[in-house]
Amino acid sequence: MRDSIASLPDRFLLKMGNVSVIVASKPTPTQRAENDLDPDDTLYGLYEGVPLTERGGYVPPLPDVITIFQEPIEASSTSEDDLTRQVRTTVAHEVAHYFGFSDQQLDELGIG
């Protein structure tokens, strides 16, 4: 995961000072409920916070959090290369949410 974050362009990394990136085994029941997920839905990562595009001049005192979920990513990966790709895609997807991109916009960009 560290490599995925480190590979982000500096212009993005420099704006992510108030973001914590963590790894959890799987989403909690609360995270699943808050995101209207069905039991069959898979969640690889989650951004929790206020996107930069919605802040104006306000900066929240607590860090935004990006959580990467290990078990769903491992379960969907068929090789080490596939695992690396899925982690990179998930990190990029959640970082994009921090910068204000919607799921629809990410789908249109091929990062969905």
N, CA and C of each residue as an Amber inpcrd file, in Angstrom:
protein
   336
   0.8200000  -1.1840000   0.0000000   0.0000000   0.0000000   0.0000000
   0.8690000   1.2540000   0.0000000   1.9500000   1.2260000   0.7490000
   2.8230000   2.3990000   0.7930000   3.3160000   2.7790000  -0.5900000
   3.6490000   1.7640000  -1.3990000   4.1050000   2.0380000  -2.7600000
   3.0120000   2.7080000  -3.5780000   1.7720000   2.2910000  -3.3570000
   0.6470000   2.8830000  -4.0850000   0.4940000   4.3540000  -3.7320000
   0.6430000   4.6780000  -2.4760000   0.5350000   6.0730000  -2.0560000
   1.7280000   6.8640000  -2.5580000   2.9230000   6.3030000  -2.4040000
   4.1430000   6.9990000  -2.8270000   4.1680000   7.2440000  -4.3380000
   3.4500000   6.4260000  -5.0980000   3.4540000   6.5810000  -6.5570000
   2.5170000   7.6960000  -7.0340000   1.7330000   8.2610000  -6.1220000
   0.8500000   9.3680000  -6.5080000   1.6950000  10.5880000  -6.8680000
   1.2470000  11.3750000  -7.8310000   2.0010000  12.5800000  -8.1990000
   2.1390000  13.5360000  -7.0150000   3.2830000  14.2150000  -6.9420000
   3.5520000  15.1520000  -5.8480000   2.4640000  16.2010000  -5.6990000
   1.8830000  16.6530000  -6.8110000   0.8540000  17.6960000  -6.7200000
  -0.3530000  17.2300000  -5.9010000  -0.5730000  15.9230000  -5.8270000
  -1.6370000  15.3820000  -4.9870000  -1.1300000  15.1360000  -3.5670000
   0.0340000  14.5200000  -3.4580000   0.5810000  14.2010000  -2.1330000
   0.7380000  15.4410000  -1.2660000   1.1410000  16.5390000  -1.8700000
   1.3500000  17.7670000  -1.1030000   0.0580000  18.3180000  -0.5110000
  -1.0920000  17.9220000  -1.0630000  -2.3810000  18.4000000  -0.5700000
  -3.0570000  17.3960000   0.3590000  -2.3460000  16.3390000   0.7210000
  -2.9420000  15.2840000   1.5370000  -2.3790000  15.2510000   2.9510000
  -1.9900000  16.3960000   3.4800000  -1.3940000  16.4480000   4.7990000
  -2.3470000  16.0830000   5.9240000  -3.6300000  16.2290000   5.7030000
  -4.6130000  15.9590000   6.7490000  -5.4210000  14.6910000   6.4270000
  -4.7310000  13.6920000   5.8480000  -5.3900000  12.4410000   5.4840000
  -4.6250000  11.2740000   6.1020000  -5.3330000  10.4270000   6.8340000
  -4.7520000   9.1880000   7.3570000  -5.1820000   8.0540000   6.4390000
  -4.2380000   7.1970000   6.1050000  -4.5450000   6.0170000   5.2980000
  -4.2640000   4.8080000   6.1750000  -5.3030000   3.9890000   6.3620000
  -5.1620000   2.8190000   7.2280000  -5.6260000   1.5640000   6.4950000
  -5.2350000   0.4270000   7.0360000  -5.6720000  -0.8720000   6.5220000
  -6.5070000  -1.5320000   7.6050000  -7.6560000  -2.0440000   7.2160000
  -8.5180000  -2.8120000   8.1180000  -8.8260000  -4.1460000   7.4470000
  -9.1750000  -5.1240000   8.2370000  -9.4910000  -6.4450000   7.6810000
 -10.6680000  -6.3740000   6.7230000 -11.7520000  -5.7750000   7.1930000
 -12.9610000  -5.6710000   6.3730000 -13.8040000  -4.5250000   6.9180000
 -14.7830000  -4.0720000   6.1400000 -15.6350000  -2.9780000   6.6200000
 -16.4580000  -3.4120000   7.8290000 -16.6850000  -2.4700000   8.7190000
 -17.5240000  -2.7370000   9.8860000 -18.9930000  -2.7550000   9.4490000
 -19.8660000  -3.3370000  10.2540000 -21.2950000  -3.2770000   9.9400000
 -21.7850000  -1.8250000   9.7970000 -21.2600000  -0.9260000  10.6120000
 -21.6540000   0.4850000  10.5260000 -21.2230000   1.0910000   9.1940000
 -19.9930000   0.8240000   8.7660000 -19.5210000   1.3400000   7.4780000
 -20.3690000   0.7910000   6.3350000 -20.7130000  -0.4620000   6.4100000
 -21.5460000  -1.0620000   5.3530000 -22.9240000  -0.4080000   5.3370000
 -23.5170000  -0.2210000   6.5180000 -24.8540000   0.3800000   6.6070000
 -24.8460000   1.8280000   6.1450000 -23.8430000   2.5970000   6.5600000
 -23.7730000   4.0110000   6.1830000 -23.5820000   4.2070000   4.6840000
 -23.1040000   3.1710000   4.0010000 -22.8840000   3.2560000   2.5610000
 -23.9070000   2.4500000   1.7650000 -25.0040000   2.0730000   2.4420000
 -26.1270000   1.3670000   1.8070000 -25.6860000   0.1320000   1.0210000
 -24.8010000  -0.6570000   1.6180000 -24.3080000  -1.8480000   0.9430000
 -25.1700000  -3.0570000   1.2650000 -25.4680000  -3.8320000   0.2530000
 -26.1600000  -5.0970000   0.4270000 -25.1500000  -6.1330000   0.9170000
 -25.6230000  -7.2420000   1.4800000 -24.6980000  -8.2740000   1.9740000
 -23.7490000  -8.8010000   0.8950000 -24.1930000  -8.7920000  -0.3630000
 -23.3550000  -9.3060000  -1.4510000 -22.3830000  -8.2670000  -2.0070000
 -22.5190000  -7.0010000  -1.6250000 -21.6550000  -5.9410000  -2.1440000
 -20.2550000  -6.0390000  -1.5340000 -19.2630000  -5.7860000  -2.3670000
 -17.8740000  -5.8100000  -1.9340000 -17.3620000  -4.3890000  -1.8210000
 -16.6710000  -4.1000000  -0.7280000 -16.0900000  -2.7860000  -0.5150000
 -14.5870000  -2.9600000  -0.3220000 -13.7970000  -2.3970000  -1.2450000
 -12.3410000  -2.5100000  -1.1820000 -11.7180000  -1.3730000  -0.3830000
 -12.3530000  -0.2190000  -0.4020000 -11.8090000   0.9300000   0.2950000
 -12.9100000   1.9210000   0.5950000 -12.6070000   2.8650000   1.4850000
 -13.6160000   3.8420000   1.8800000 -12.9370000   5.1510000   2.2620000
 -13.4560000   6.2410000   1.7090000 -13.0060000   7.5790000   2.0980000
 -14.0460000   8.1470000   3.0600000 -13.6000000   8.6130000   4.2230000
 -14.4810000   9.2400000   5.1930000 -13.9070000  10.6130000   5.5310000
 -14.6740000  11.6350000   5.2010000 -14.2290000  12.9900000   5.4680000
 -15.0060000  13.9880000   4.6280000 -14.4690000  15.1740000   4.5170000
 -15.0750000  16.2450000   3.7290000 -14.1860000  16.4740000   2.5120000
 -14.6730000  16.1570000   1.2990000 -13.8450000  16.3540000   0.1070000
 -13.3700000  17.7990000  -0.0170000 -12.1870000  17.9740000  -0.5790000
 -11.6200000  19.3110000  -0.7370000 -12.5620000  20.2600000  -1.4620000
 -13.3090000  19.7490000  -2.4260000 -14.2030000  20.5990000  -3.2140000
 -15.3930000  21.1090000  -2.4240000 -15.6440000  20.5390000  -1.2530000
 -16.7880000  20.9510000  -0.4370000 -16.3840000  21.7730000   0.7830000
 -15.1180000  22.0870000   0.9320000 -14.6340000  22.7400000   2.1400000
 -14.6400000  24.2540000   2.0860000 -14.4520000  24.8370000   0.9460000
 -14.2520000  26.2830000   0.9200000 -12.9830000  26.6000000   1.6890000
 -13.0340000  27.5470000   2.6100000 -11.8770000  27.8960000   3.4180000
 -11.7670000  27.0900000   4.6840000 -12.7540000  26.2360000   4.9440000
 -12.8050000  25.4630000   6.1820000 -11.9330000  24.2160000   6.0790000
 -11.1040000  23.9930000   7.0840000 -10.3030000  22.7670000   7.1640000
 -10.7050000  22.0380000   8.4400000 -11.2500000  20.8230000   8.3110000
 -11.6740000  20.0820000   9.5000000 -10.4910000  19.8300000  10.4370000
 -10.7340000  19.8690000  11.7540000  -9.6470000  19.6570000  12.7080000
  -9.1480000  18.2120000  12.7440000 -10.0250000  17.2550000  12.4950000
  -9.6250000  15.8520000  12.4900000  -9.2120000  15.4460000  11.0850000
  -8.3130000  14.4910000  10.9720000  -7.9200000  14.0820000   9.6210000
  -9.0390000  13.3200000   8.9180000  -9.0530000  13.4580000   7.6110000
  -9.8800000  12.5900000   6.7800000  -9.2350000  11.2060000   6.8560000
 -10.0290000  10.1660000   6.6040000  -9.5060000   8.8020000   6.7000000
  -9.8340000   8.0370000   5.4300000  -8.8140000   7.4060000   4.8820000
  -8.9880000   6.4470000   3.7920000  -8.6680000   5.0830000   4.3900000
  -9.6310000   4.1750000   4.2960000  -9.4220000   2.8160000   4.8050000
  -9.3810000   1.8600000   3.6210000  -8.3600000   1.0340000   3.5870000
  -8.2180000  -0.0110000   2.5750000  -8.5450000  -1.3310000   3.2670000
  -9.4590000  -2.1050000   2.6780000  -9.9260000  -3.3370000   3.3070000
  -9.1970000  -4.5540000   2.7280000  -8.3920000  -5.1600000   3.5650000
  -7.4950000  -6.2320000   3.1550000  -8.2240000  -7.4960000   2.6780000
  -9.1730000  -7.9900000   3.4590000  -9.8090000  -9.2700000   3.1140000
 -10.5160000  -9.2540000   1.7620000 -11.3510000  -8.2380000   1.4610000
 -12.0010000  -8.2470000   0.1460000 -11.0110000  -8.1330000  -1.0170000
  -9.9550000  -7.3660000  -0.8180000  -8.9570000  -7.2260000  -1.8900000
  -8.2380000  -8.5500000  -2.1040000  -7.8180000  -9.1830000  -1.0260000
  -7.1330000 -10.4750000  -1.1610000  -8.0530000 -11.5300000  -1.7650000
  -9.3240000 -11.5370000  -1.3530000 -10.2640000 -12.5460000  -1.8540000
 -10.5190000 -12.4080000  -3.3490000 -10.4240000 -11.1880000  -3.8690000
 -10.7130000 -10.9770000  -5.2920000  -9.4660000 -11.0700000  -6.1740000
  -8.3080000 -11.2230000  -5.5720000  -7.0590000 -11.2410000  -6.3310000
  -6.6220000 -12.6710000  -6.6050000  -6.1930000 -12.8960000  -7.8370000
  -5.7940000 -14.2450000  -8.2430000  -4.2800000 -14.4260000  -8.3100000
  -3.5400000 -13.3290000  -8.1670000  -2.0790000 -13.3960000  -8.2080000
  -1.5080000 -12.1960000  -7.4600000  -0.2120000 -12.2250000  -7.2450000
   0.4540000 -11.0960000  -6.5920000   0.3280000  -9.8290000  -7.4330000
   0.4510000  -9.9590000  -8.7430000   0.2940000  -8.7970000  -9.6370000
  -1.1250000  -8.2490000  -9.5680000  -2.0930000  -9.1440000  -9.5390000
  -3.4950000  -8.7360000  -9.4440000  -3.7500000  -8.0100000  -8.1220000
  -3.1670000  -8.5190000  -7.0490000  -3.2950000  -7.8900000  -5.7330000
  -2.7110000  -6.4740000  -5.7590000  -1.5380000  -6.3320000  -6.3330000
  -0.8890000  -5.0180000  -6.4290000  -1.7430000  -4.0520000  -7.2350000
  -2.2920000  -4.5140000  -8.3480000  -3.1620000  -3.6790000  -9.1950000
  -4.4070000  -3.2320000  -8.4370000  -5.0110000  -4.1750000  -7.7070000
  -6.2410000  -3.8440000  -6.9780000  -5.9670000  -2.8390000  -5.8610000
  -4.8590000  -2.9890000  -5.1680000  -4.5080000  -2.0240000  -4.1160000
  -4.2870000  -0.6490000  -4.7370000  -3.5350000  -0.5720000  -5.8350000
  -3.2870000   0.7200000  -6.4970000  -4.5920000   1.3580000  -6.9670000
  -5.4560000   0.5620000  -7.5590000  -6.7390000   1.0740000  -8.0340000
  -7.5840000   1.5770000  -6.8700000  -7.6130000   0.8180000  -5.7870000
  -8.4060000   1.2050000  -4.6180000  -7.8720000   2.4810000  -3.9870000
  -6.5670000   2.5720000  -3.8220000  -5.9650000   3.7860000  -3.2530000
  -6.2890000   4.9860000  -4.1450000  -6.0980000   4.8320000  -5.4540000
  -6.3810000   5.9350000  -6.3860000  -7.8500000   6.3390000  -6.3170000
  -8.7390000   5.3760000  -6.2280000 -10.1780000   5.6340000  -6.1560000
 -10.5200000   6.4520000  -4.9050000 -10.0040000   6.0400000  -3.7630000
 -10.3360000   6.7280000  -2.5110000  -9.6680000   8.1030000  -2.4250000
  -8.4600000   8.2340000  -2.9370000  -7.8020000   9.5440000  -2.9870000
  -8.6050000  10.4810000  -3.8920000  -9.1240000   9.9490000  -4.9830000
  -9.9490000  10.7640000  -5.8800000 -11.1980000  11.2730000  -5.1600000
 -11.7920000  10.4610000  -4.3020000 -12.9390000  10.9310000  -3.5090000
 -12.5250000  12.0910000  -2.6030000 -11.3500000  12.0050000  -2.0170000
 -10.8390000  13.0940000  -1.1800000 -10.7620000  14.3970000  -1.9900000
 -10.3840000  14.2790000  -3.2520000 -10.2790000  15.4540000  -4.1170000
 -11.6140000  15.8470000  -4.7440000 -12.6890000  15.1490000  -4.3770000
 -14.0220000  15.5740000  -4.7790000 -14.6460000  14.8530000  -5.9570000
 -14.0230000  13.8180000  -6.4710000 -14.5970000  13.0750000  -7.5880000
 -15.6950000  12.1390000  -7.0930000 -16.7910000  12.0660000  -7.8210000
 -17.8880000  11.1500000  -7.4910000 -17.6080000   9.7730000  -8.1010000
 -18.3690000   8.7660000  -7.6520000 -18.2360000   7.4350000  -8.2440000
 -18.5320000   7.4700000  -9.7410000 -19.5350000   8.2380000 -10.1480000
 -19.8790000   8.3360000 -11.5650000 -18.7250000   8.9360000 -12.3690000
 -18.1060000   9.9930000 -11.8590000 -16.9760000  10.5960000 -12.5530000
 -15.8090000   9.6100000 -12.6350000 -15.5910000   8.8620000 -11.5780000
 -14.5000000   7.8770000 -11.5860000 -14.7700000   6.7590000 -12.5870000
 -16.0220000   6.3260000 -12.6850000 -16.3860000   5.3240000 -13.6940000
 -16.0980000   5.8460000 -15.1010000 -16.4520000   7.1170000 -15.3390000
 -16.2100000   7.7280000 -16.6430000 -14.7140000   7.8330000 -16.9600000
 -13.8930000   7.9800000 -15.9260000 -12.4410000   8.0640000 -16.0970000
 -11.7650000   6.6930000 -16.1080000 -12.5430000   5.6390000 -15.8560000
 -11.9940000   4.2860000 -15.8250000 -11.3280000   3.9390000 -14.5030000
 -11.6610000   4.6470000 -13.4280000 -11.0870000   4.3730000 -12.1050000
 -12.1840000   3.8320000 -11.1810000 -13.3100000   3.4520000 -11.7260000
 -14.4490000   3.0350000 -10.9250000 -14.3330000   1.7260000 -10.2900000
